[in-house]
Every structure is written in C-alpha cells, then in structure tokens.
Amino acid sequence: MERQVLLSEPEEAAALYRGLSRQPALSAACLGPEVTTQYGGQYRTVHTEWTQRDLERMENIRFCRQYLVFHDGDSVVFAGPAGNSVETRGELLSRESPSGSMKAVLRKAGGTGPGEEKQFLEVWEKNRKLKSFNLSVLEKHGPVYEDDCFGCLSWSHSETHLLYVAERKRPKAESFFQTKALDVSASDDEIARLKKPDQPIKGDQFVFYEDWGENMVSKSIPVLCVLDVESGNISVLEGVPENVSPGQAFWAPGDAGVVFVGWWHEPFRLGIRFCTNRRSALYYVDLIGGKCELLSDDSLAVSSPRLSPDQCRIVYLQYPSLIPHHQCSQLCLYDWYTKVTSVVVDIVPRQLGENFSGIYCSLLPLGCWSADSQRVVFDSAQRSRQDLFAVDTQVGTVTSLTAGGSGGSWKLLTIDRDLMVAQFSTPSLPPTLKVGFLPSAGKEQSVLWVSLEEAEPIPDIHWGIRVLQPPPEQENVQYAGLDFEAVLLQPCNPPDKTQVPMVVMPHGGPHSSFVTAWMLFPAMLCKMGFAVLLVNYRGSTGFGQDSILSLPGNVGHQDVKDVQFAVEQVLQEEHFDASHVALMGGSHGGFISCHLIGQYPETYRACVARNPVINIASMLGSTDIPDWCVVEAGFPFSSDCLPDLSVWAEMLDKSPIKYIPQVKTPLLLMLGQEDRRVPFKQGMEYYRALKTRNVPVRHMGSRLGLSQSHDLVNPVHKHRDTREDGWPAGPCAHSVGDYNSFQDPAVVGKAGKWAPVVTLASRRTDEGPGPQQ
C-alpha cells in the first residue's frame, strides 16, 4: 500500500515552511506611564517587540507594535492594538526612562565591513530625537555590549545619566613595516606638537585577546560606562576589581553608585553563553569614592539582580554548584539598608507530586516586582511545561499563576504596577500576547487574562505529554526513582496510523528541556505527516536538582537509554510505523542521536545531526567550555590540571565515535564552520571515520542556510531558555538557519531508496534565527 505521508515533494514542504515561518514571535515588551483621561478613565500603552523570518531577505527581521490597555486599577476593561507594526532596523538596545517621558536607544548604522559600522546612543522625547551621540567617534571605549549576559542600558533614577557596558578601549597597534606619508616641510617642533598621545604600538597588531566564547567572540574586557545626557560626557567607571568582568548593571538607590555582577576571568575565560555556572558575585561600586563592595558570596554564581520599586531590596538568582552548566537556582534577597542576604526560594532536589519543582530560568525579567515590593513574578520550566509563578519574598511561598490551564507554556515579558504582559503558546498555537493584573496575595490563581494579539491555532496537530519510568535495569543507583517525560506531536486522524513515520528529537544541553510551547520545526514536521517525539531525558531541567545531577558521569548511557526507551514505548502504544523512525538533534542532541544510530542501528532509518559532539576527548582542547567535557564525563574540573590517561579513556568510552563500526543509518551532518562550542572538526571526525569504512559520501554546498556559529542569538527569546522553534538552549545547544525546508527527514517515507550517506554543509547563507533554546 502507498505510504500516506501528507507532503512528499520538497516544493510542497518548502511552501509549508514558508507559511509557518511567517508566524512572529515575541521578544520583549514594556509598559508606558499611567494616563488618566478627561473622563477619569485610566490606560497604559504596551510597546512590544517581535521577530519574524524573512526568507526573501534571508534574515530575521524585528518590528514593534503598540497596544492600549484601559483598566480600572485591578482589572482590564478594554485592550486592543494602536496602529500597525513597524520594522525597527539597527536597534540593539532600548530602554524607557523611569517616568516614561524619554527613551534611550542604542543603534548601529553604517556599512558591514570591518570598522565601517558605527554605534549611536539616542535619546528620544515625545515626537523627536532629543540627543544622538556617536559613540564610535568619541572613542571612550570599544563597542557597546548588547547581549543578555553582560549587556545593559539603565537610566539613573534622576533620568540624567545612562549606564551601559562596553568593551574596554584597546591601544592602537600597527606593523613595524607600516608605510606612512611624511610631511617633509614640517619642522621637528611641529611634528612633536602634532604627535597624538595614543600613538599606535608597533608590533602588537596580532596580540591575542581572550573572549567569552560562543556568541561572544568580540567581547573580552567589559567596562562600566556612564553617559551624562545633558553634556554628552562619557566616563568609564573605576573601582571594579581587576579579577572580574562587570555586567548586568543598574543604578543603586539614590544614584550614588552602581550595582553589577562580576564574573571571574582568571586564570582564563570560559564560554559564558548558556552557562549559568560561571563563578560570579554581586558588587556595589561607589561613584564618589570609587570603593567597591562585595554584596554576595563570591564562591558561587549569580545572575540578574533586580531592584525593588521602593529601592530597598535586590532579588537575584544564585547557583550553589559550579559543576552542571545549568541547574536549579536559589532566589536570594539582599536588603539594601540592613545588608542582610536571605534565601527566599531554595533548591528543590526532587518534585513531590504536583508541587513546585524549582527555578530553572537563567534570567529574571527586567520587570519582575509587584507594585508593593513584596512579590516577585517569573516564569520557569516545571517538568515539560513552563508556568508563571509569584513568590512572596517575606515568607517564601511560591504560587503558580497559570496552573490548571490548557497545558501550554507561559513566558513573562514584564510586570509594572501589577500589570503583567505575558506570552502564551502551545505546540499547535503560535505565541499569543496577553495582559492581566496580578491579584492580591492569596488570590494569585485568579488572574483574568485578556488577549492583545490572538494567534490562529495550526490545525491537524494533536499533542500531549508522556510520563515515562525507566525500567529497573536502567535505574540510577545514586538517584533512584526518577522519571522523565516526552512531548509527542502527531497528525490528527491519519488514514492509517501504522503508516505514520516518526521523528525523534533529543534536546541539547544536556541540562535544558523541551516545553509545551510553539516550536516551528516540530510543527512543520507534524504538518508534513510525521509524528514528532521530543524527549526530556533524565538530566533535563524542570524535574528537580536530583535529575540534573544524575546525568554527569552517565552521558552516552543514561540519556541514550532514556530516549530509546521513550521511542519503544511510544511505538508500542501508538502503533506508528516502527520501520520508519528518524532522528534529529543538535549539539548534545546530536551526541545522543549519533549514539543511537551506533547503539541501535536497526531502529533508525535516517538521522540529521547538527554540530554533534562526537569525541569528548578530542573536543576538550578546542571547545570554549572544556569544563563541560570533564564534568559530563564524570570528573571534577580544574583549570590547572590536565586529565590523566584514565580520564581520557573514559571520555572516549562515552563518545559516539566508539560505536562507529555499527553505524549504517543514513546521516546528514550539518556543521557550522565558526562554531566555538562544538567545533566543526567534531563532525569532520565522524565524517572521515564513516568514509574510511566505505560509506558513500555526498557533499552538499552552501545552500543549506546553515549558521556558522553554535548559537546565533535569537532575539525572540533573548533572555529566555528556549529558542523560537523549540530547541532548548544550553551549554551544548545551538541554532542553525533554514535547513532547506526539511527535505532530509522526509526521505524516511521513501522506503528502500536510502543508502548510507553522509552529507556535509559547512557554510551559511543567512542570519536567520536558529532553533532556540
């Protein structure tokens, strides 16, 4: 009988992808000041920023749209859009002043060649640009940081100064053989007078500067900078300890100083993107005396400090272990006046029943405090969902704002004066924009959400969550009794379920997770006629700290067995076509995928691996996170000690390269040539090993739309933990471009026509958003 796949032609798949990729995704939102009408009504504007793939321009475009929200103080009376969307080009950062009367914008302009791009810091007021400062010409510092690791743009409480982070100005350098025109008519006195104080240093043009790894290659030595809006003067703050790099800064109460996070960069810098375990602490630097004060424990890792509206308390995330690259965090509170630090929400070792399973976000929203400065609102993964929570900072109680809903996932964009702006989506519903007021304490579960922008559900996609308990022989002795989950998408009412092929997707990280949110790639595959299985194996975030700690030392075994067990269980229960199962994974997801085609070669008919970890031992000396290789292999990492032979052997034993003789599954390798996290030589090592065994090789050139880097920053979820199309972000999670519209897994439907093939792509053709987190 002919296979009943909905779409079998590449042109049809491309058309479907084009349609689904038009679904925009929210990246940020802010609330304007309170306005009272002449009739006594109150309203606020909601400014939102979105991103969308533009396949014609081969880039990810950004646009904004505004909405009006009329309310009576504790509930929304009416809400709706105010005009159409407008594309925003060149904006890197923007921030409203505390009163809402002004807006600061960091903008890039100029050419794309080296040294051609310039940065401007603009100040807007009402309907005009009040100020514009050419930061590149002023030469007080290097490029401004726009990332969400170090970057910030903070107004002083008096609205007279702007605080931001930039690269420290580097001394100019030139070759000893640089040729210059000489002015023979000038006297020696004139030459001495015209000589600039910052003459280039000869011979230093190739001096090496360490950077912060993947996605942060141009960032090495950050400095705190203050712009006087009135005079235009820029000051680089002094007093920051030499052994730390500052970021995530904001103005202290009274504008007398600056609070910031300082990351240790000695003895050398490690990759920081998606790595919340980097040693760091909270600091305060006094602007008058230049004295720097330590505010938190300096042996741990911290992130995203947020000042309360009454300017009395600072809440921040703290990670008590420097071992897993992402993990459950504590929520800590620092009292500005008593100087006392307390743990408001502690680590949750294991979820009990339906109880709270811990905090797993890597950043708190910029706006997260309630109006009375008593509660903090945030979103976090809870098993395979992402919910909103309110924490009472006085007593430490955690209450879900979205429990008992339709099972989708939520993301808090901001909260101001108790008005929350949030995003809701499901695997079959693109992002929907909602607003609602935070109820009074004790009534948090009664939020009345109002939609500002509705999305149309994608028809014919059915999804659900499967809870899986590993068999007794696969139990982790140290962390027994752990379960895990998988999110399953499948076509609605297929003519014959036994002919439905399945694509299995293990996430990267490994300490990240899939949540029941909108994901472009899985939705695309499901609309093509595939069932899609997204596996949150033991070690994923959202299931308690024990689950995370159970995986280091067991990679290549526990994670692989969990995915295989999930595949076998779903095939048995759903009766999909067991002869047509494919794999698709990137980074650590590619690591698991390559393990599976080696350990279970009879199960899988095709595999797509994006920048996979192939040989942990050989990756140790080339990745930006060498500690990941050591830790996940089950050993303590030390920067001053090389692994001994037993450690090297264990790394190799846990790697997919070990199973290369058994591989016969057709494989598509997609490699980013400039990947700093999982260098493309990892994939090349696999490629050569397969070719040596006479596996037919087919090369595909640069038309795959592949990202050269491990993770192209996706502004859709710039401060979150999952990317727009659902791929979890983590130390070993990354993004790619358009993939040429999924022609690769579609060949699963062409039974009997596959020979073992490796395809290699090493270049990109677009700057599109990657599979997010």
SVG drawing of the C-alpha trace seen along z (x, -y; Angstrom):
<svg xmlns="http://www.w3.org/2000/svg" viewBox="-16 -74 79 79">
<polyline fill="none" stroke="black" stroke-width="0.4" points="0.0,0.0 1.2,-3.5 2.5,-5.4 0.1,-8.1 2.6,-11.0 0.8,-14.3 3.7,-16.0 6.2,-14.1 7.6,-16.7 10.3,-19.2 8.4,-22.0 5.3,-21.3 7.5,-21.1 9.1,-24.4 5.7,-26.1 4.5,-24.8 7.7,-26.0 7.3,-29.4 3.8,-29.7 4.7,-28.5 7.8,-30.7 5.6,-33.8 4.4,-33.3 6.1,-36.0 7.5,-35.6 7.6,-38.0 11.0,-39.1 10.2,-41.9 7.6,-44.3 7.5,-47.4 4.7,-49.4 4.2,-53.2 3.3,-55.6 -0.2,-55.7 -2.5,-58.1 -5.8,-59.4 -8.3,-60.6 -10.5,-63.7 -13.4,-61.4 -11.5,-59.7 -10.5,-56.5 -7.0,-55.1 -4.9,-53.5 -1.4,-52.4 0.4,-51.7 2.1,-48.4 5.2,-48.5 6.1,-45.1 9.0,-43.9 8.7,-40.9 10.8,-38.9 10.0,-37.1 11.9,-35.1 12.1,-37.0 13.0,-34.3 13.2,-36.8 15.8,-38.8 17.3,-35.7 17.4,-37.4 15.5,-37.7 13.6,-41.0 12.5,-42.9 9.4,-45.0 7.3,-46.7 3.7,-47.2 1.8,-49.2 -1.4,-48.4 -3.7,-50.3 -4.9,-48.8 -7.8,-50.5 -8.2,-49.4 -9.9,-50.3 -6.9,-49.7 -7.2,-45.9 -8.7,-44.6 -8.5,-45.2 -11.6,-47.0 -10.6,-47.1 -7.5,-46.3 -6.5,-46.5 -3.8,-47.4 -2.9,-51.0 -1.8,-51.1 0.1,-48.6 3.5,-47.1 6.7,-49.0 10.0,-47.4 12.9,-48.5 16.2,-48.4 19.5,-48.8 18.2,-48.9 20.5,-46.9 19.1,-48.0 16.3,-50.3 15.0,-51.4 12.3,-53.7 13.2,-56.2 11.6,-55.6 8.9,-58.2 8.3,-57.1 9.0,-60.6 12.1,-59.6 13.5,-56.5 17.2,-55.6 18.1,-53.6 21.4,-52.0 21.6,-51.8 24.0,-50.5 24.5,-52.2 26.9,-52.3 28.5,-49.6 29.1,-46.0 32.8,-45.9 35.5,-46.0 35.5,-49.4 32.5,-50.7 29.8,-50.0 29.1,-52.7 27.1,-52.8 24.9,-55.7 23.2,-56.3 20.0,-58.2 17.6,-59.8 14.0,-60.3 11.4,-62.6 7.8,-62.7 7.9,-63.1 11.5,-64.0 15.1,-62.7 16.4,-64.8 20.1,-63.7 22.3,-61.5 25.8,-60.5 28.2,-58.9 30.0,-56.5 32.4,-55.3 33.7,-58.8 34.0,-59.7 36.5,-56.8 36.0,-56.5 35.5,-52.7 35.0,-49.9 31.7,-48.5 28.8,-48.5 27.6,-45.1 24.1,-44.4 24.0,-40.7 21.9,-39.4 25.0,-38.1 26.8,-41.3 24.8,-44.0 22.5,-46.6 21.1,-50.0 20.0,-51.6 18.6,-55.1 19.5,-56.8 16.6,-57.4 17.0,-61.2 16.9,-60.5 20.1,-62.5 22.5,-59.6 22.7,-56.4 24.7,-53.3 25.9,-50.7 28.6,-48.1 31.2,-48.3 34.5,-46.8 37.5,-48.5 39.3,-50.7 42.2,-48.8 45.5,-50.5 46.1,-51.0 48.6,-48.8 50.4,-48.6 53.2,-46.8 56.8,-47.8 56.6,-47.9 53.6,-50.2 54.2,-52.8 53.1,-56.4 53.3,-59.6 55.9,-62.0 55.5,-65.8 59.0,-66.9 58.1,-70.6 57.2,-70.3 59.9,-71.2 60.8,-68.9 58.9,-71.1 55.7,-71.0 56.0,-67.2 56.3,-66.9 53.4,-69.2 51.1,-67.3 52.0,-63.9 49.0,-62.3 49.2,-60.8 47.7,-57.5 50.3,-56.6 49.9,-53.0 52.1,-50.4 54.3,-48.8 54.3,-45.0 51.2,-44.5 48.6,-44.3 48.2,-40.5 48.2,-40.4 45.7,-37.7 42.7,-38.8 40.7,-36.2 36.9,-36.3 33.9,-34.8 33.4,-32.1 30.5,-31.2 28.4,-34.1 30.7,-36.4 33.8,-36.3 34.2,-40.1 33.8,-40.6 36.8,-40.3 37.2,-43.1 33.9,-44.8 33.8,-48.1 31.0,-50.1 30.3,-53.4 28.2,-56.4 26.8,-59.0 25.8,-62.4 22.7,-63.0 22.9,-66.8 26.6,-67.4 27.4,-64.3 30.4,-63.4 31.2,-59.7 33.0,-58.3 34.5,-54.8 33.9,-53.8 36.9,-52.9 36.9,-50.8 35.9,-47.5 38.2,-44.7 40.8,-43.7 40.0,-40.0 36.3,-40.3 34.4,-41.4 31.3,-43.5 27.8,-43.3 24.1,-43.3 24.5,-46.7 21.9,-49.1 21.8,-52.3 21.8,-51.9 19.3,-53.7 20.0,-57.5 22.2,-57.2 25.2,-57.2 26.7,-54.1 26.2,-51.2 25.3,-47.5 26.7,-44.9 27.5,-41.3 31.2,-40.5 32.4,-37.3 35.8,-35.8 38.1,-35.7 41.2,-34.2 43.1,-32.1 41.3,-32.3 37.9,-33.0 35.5,-30.2 32.4,-30.3 29.6,-32.0 26.6,-31.7 24.0,-29.3 26.5,-28.6 25.0,-29.8 27.7,-28.1 30.4,-30.7 31.8,-31.9 30.4,-35.4 29.2,-37.7 27.2,-40.8 29.1,-44.1 28.5,-47.7 30.9,-50.5 30.6,-53.9 30.8,-56.7 32.2,-59.3 35.0,-57.4 35.4,-54.6 35.2,-52.0 33.9,-48.6 31.9,-46.4 31.1,-42.7 27.4,-42.1 27.1,-38.3 29.0,-35.1 31.9,-35.1 32.4,-31.4 29.1,-30.7 27.4,-32.0 24.8,-34.7 22.6,-36.3 20.0,-39.0 19.8,-41.3 16.6,-43.3 15.9,-46.4 12.5,-46.6 10.2,-49.6 10.8,-51.0 14.5,-50.8 15.0,-48.8 15.7,-45.3 17.6,-43.4 16.4,-40.0 18.7,-37.8 19.3,-34.2 22.1,-32.2 23.6,-28.9 25.2,-27.0 27.1,-24.5 29.7,-25.4 29.5,-21.9 26.4,-21.5 26.3,-24.2 22.7,-24.9 20.7,-23.8 18.1,-24.6 18.7,-28.0 18.1,-29.8 16.1,-33.1 18.0,-35.4 17.1,-38.7 19.6,-41.4 18.2,-44.2 19.9,-47.4 19.7,-49.0 20.3,-46.1 22.9,-44.5 21.3,-41.1 21.0,-38.4 18.4,-35.7 17.4,-32.7 13.7,-33.2 13.4,-30.1 15.9,-27.2 17.0,-24.4 14.4,-21.7 16.1,-18.3 13.0,-16.4 9.5,-17.4 6.9,-15.9 3.6,-15.3 2.3,-18.4 4.4,-20.7 6.8,-23.3 9.9,-21.7 12.3,-24.7 13.5,-27.7 15.2,-27.0 15.2,-30.3 18.7,-31.7 17.5,-35.4 14.7,-37.1 12.6,-39.6 13.8,-43.2 10.4,-44.0 9.6,-41.3 8.5,-43.1 4.9,-43.7 3.9,-47.3 4.2,-46.8 7.8,-45.4 6.7,-42.3 6.3,-39.7 8.5,-38.6 7.0,-37.2 8.9,-34.9 8.5,-32.0 10.2,-28.7 10.1,-25.2 8.1,-22.7 8.7,-19.3 7.6,-19.7 5.6,-22.9 6.6,-26.5 4.4,-28.4 4.3,-31.8 4.9,-32.0 4.6,-34.6 6.9,-34.4 6.2,-36.2 9.7,-37.5 8.7,-37.9 7.6,-34.3 9.0,-32.4 5.7,-30.9 5.6,-30.1 2.2,-30.2 1.5,-29.3 -0.4,-31.9 -1.1,-29.6 -1.6,-26.1 -4.6,-24.2 -4.8,-25.8 -4.8,-24.3 -1.4,-22.7 0.6,-25.2 3.6,-27.3 3.9,-30.9 6.6,-33.5 6.6,-36.7 7.7,-39.7 7.3,-42.3 5.2,-43.5 4.8,-47.1 2.4,-48.4 1.0,-44.8 0.0,-44.9 1.6,-41.8 2.4,-41.3 2.9,-37.7 3.2,-35.3 1.2,-32.0 1.7,-29.3 1.3,-25.6 2.9,-23.2 -0.2,-23.9 -0.7,-27.5 1.8,-30.3 2.6,-32.9 -0.4,-34.9 0.1,-38.2 -1.8,-38.6 -2.2,-41.1 -3.6,-40.7 -3.3,-42.2 -1.5,-40.4 -4.2,-39.6 -3.7,-40.4 -1.7,-37.9 -3.5,-34.7 -5.6,-35.0 -2.9,-34.6 -4.6,-31.8 -7.5,-34.1 -5.7,-36.1 -8.1,-37.3 -6.0,-37.3 -7.0,-39.4 -5.6,-38.8 -4.0,-41.7 -2.9,-39.7 -4.5,-36.3 -2.8,-33.7 -4.7,-31.2 -4.2,-27.6 -2.5,-25.4 -5.0,-22.7 -4.4,-18.9 -1.7,-18.9 -2.5,-16.8 -0.1,-16.9 0.3,-15.5 2.9,-14.8 4.0,-11.2 5.3,-10.3 8.0,-7.6 9.5,-5.5 12.8,-3.8 12.9,0.0 14.6,1.3 17.8,2.3 18.2,-1.4 17.7,-3.0 20.4,-5.3 21.6,-3.8 22.5,-7.1 19.4,-8.9 16.8,-6.1 13.1,-6.7 13.5,-9.5 11.0,-9.6 11.2,-11.7 8.8,-12.9 8.4,-13.3 6.2,-15.7 4.5,-13.9 3.1,-15.7 1.1,-13.7 -1.2,-14.4 -4.9,-14.4 -6.9,-11.4 -4.4,-10.0 -5.9,-7.5 -3.7,-4.7 -1.8,-5.3 0.5,-2.3 1.9,-4.2 2.8,-7.4 6.6,-7.8 8.2,-9.3 11.0,-11.8 12.7,-11.7 14.3,-14.8 16.5,-14.7 17.4,-18.2 20.8,-19.7 22.4,-21.0 22.1,-18.4 20.7,-20.4 17.9,-22.1 14.4,-20.9 11.6,-21.0 8.4,-22.7 4.9,-22.7 5.4,-25.9 5.3,-26.8 8.1,-25.2 8.5,-25.8 10.4,-22.6 8.3,-20.1 5.1,-21.8 6.5,-21.7 7.3,-18.0 3.9,-17.2 2.1,-19.1 4.1,-17.1 2.7,-13.9 5.3,-12.9 4.8,-12.1 7.4,-14.1 8.8,-12.9 10.6,-15.5 12.3,-13.7 13.2,-15.2 15.5,-12.5 16.8,-12.3 19.2,-15.3 16.7,-17.8 15.8,-20.9 12.4,-21.3 12.4,-17.9 14.4,-18.8 18.1,-19.1 18.5,-15.3 17.5,-14.7 20.2,-17.2 22.9,-15.7 22.0,-12.2 23.5,-12.7 27.1,-13.9 29.2,-10.7 26.4,-8.9 26.3,-10.6 26.2,-8.3 24.3,-5.8 21.5,-7.2 20.4,-9.8 20.7,-7.4 18.8,-4.6 16.1,-7.1 15.5,-8.2 15.5,-4.7 13.1,-3.6 10.7,-6.5 10.9,-5.5 10.0,-1.9 7.2,-2.8 5.6,-5.3 5.8,-2.9 4.2,-0.2 1.4,-2.4 0.7,-4.5 1.4,-1.9 3.3,-4.2 5.4,-2.8 8.4,-1.3 10.2,-0.7 10.4,-4.5 11.8,-6.3 14.3,-9.1 16.5,-11.2 17.1,-14.9 19.3,-16.6 21.9,-19.3 25.0,-19.6 24.3,-17.2 21.1,-16.2 23.4,-15.3 25.6,-13.5 22.6,-11.4 21.4,-10.9 24.8,-9.6 25.0,-7.3 21.5,-5.9 22.4,-5.1 25.5,-3.3 24.0,-1.5 20.6,-0.8 21.3,-0.7 18.2,1.3 15.8,-1.2 16.5,-4.3 16.2,-4.8 17.7,-8.4 19.5,-10.9 20.1,-14.6 22.9,-15.8 23.8,-19.5 27.2,-20.2 27.2,-17.0 29.6,-16.1 31.4,-13.1 34.5,-12.7 34.5,-14.3 38.3,-13.6 39.2,-15.4 36.8,-18.3 38.4,-19.1 41.2,-21.1 39.2,-23.0 35.8,-24.0 35.1,-27.2 33.8,-25.1 36.4,-22.4 35.0,-22.0 31.8,-20.6 33.8,-17.7 35.3,-16.8 32.2,-17.3 29.8,-15.4 32.3,-12.6 32.0,-12.4 35.2,-14.0 35.9,-17.3 37.3,-20.1 40.4,-22.0 41.9,-24.7 45.5,-23.9 45.5,-20.2 45.5,-18.0 43.4,-14.8 45.3,-11.6 45.0,-8.6 42.0,-7.1 40.0,-10.3 40.9,-10.5 39.9,-6.8 36.5,-7.4 35.8,-10.4 36.4,-8.3 34.4,-5.5 31.3,-7.8 31.6,-9.2 29.6,-8.2 32.8,-7.7 33.2,-4.4 30.2,-2.9 31.3,-3.9 31.6,-0.3 27.9,0.4 26.6,-2.7 24.6,-2.1 21.9,-4.7 21.9,-7.4 23.2,-10.5 23.1,-14.2 25.8,-16.2 25.2,-19.9 28.3,-21.8 28.9,-25.4 32.4,-26.4 32.8,-29.0 31.2,-27.1 33.2,-27.7 31.1,-25.5 31.2,-22.2 33.9,-22.9 33.0,-21.6 36.1,-19.3 33.9,-17.1 31.6,-16.4 34.5,-16.0 36.0,-13.4 32.8,-11.4 32.6,-12.0 36.1,-10.7 35.5,-7.7 32.5,-6.7 34.1,-7.4 37.1,-5.2 34.6,-2.4 33.5,-2.9 30.3,-4.7 29.2,-6.6 29.6,-10.3 27.6,-13.1 28.6,-16.7 26.1,-19.5 27.4,-23.0 26.4,-26.3 22.7,-26.3 21.6,-24.8 21.2,-28.1 23.4,-26.8 24.7,-29.0 28.5,-29.1 28.3,-29.5 26.9,-27.3 24.2,-29.6 23.0,-32.5 21.5,-34.9 17.7,-34.6 16.1,-37.9 12.8,-36.1 13.9,-34.6 16.8,-36.8 16.6,-36.4 15.0,-33.0 15.9,-29.4 14.3,-28.0 14.6,-29.2 11.8,-30.2 11.4,-26.9 11.7,-24.9 15.3,-23.7 16.4,-24.1 19.3,-26.4 22.1,-25.1 25.9,-24.8 25.6,-22.3 22.6,-23.7 22.8,-25.8 21.0,-27.1 21.1,-26.9 19.4,-28.5 16.6,-27.3 17.8,-23.7 16.5,-23.9 13.0,-23.1 13.4,-19.7 13.9,-17.7 16.2,-15.4 13.8,-13.6 11.1,-13.5 13.1,-10.7 12.0,-8.4 8.9,-7.9 10.9,-6.6 11.3,-3.1 14.2,-1.1 15.8,-4.1 18.3,-5.0 22.0,-4.0 24.2,-5.0 25.1,-8.6 26.8,-11.4 26.1,-14.9 28.2,-17.8 27.4,-21.5 30.0,-23.9 28.8,-27.4 25.8,-29.6 23.7,-31.8 21.6,-33.6 21.5,-35.2 18.1,-33.8 17.1,-32.7 18.2,-29.3 16.4,-26.6 16.0,-28.1 16.8,-27.3"/>
</svg>
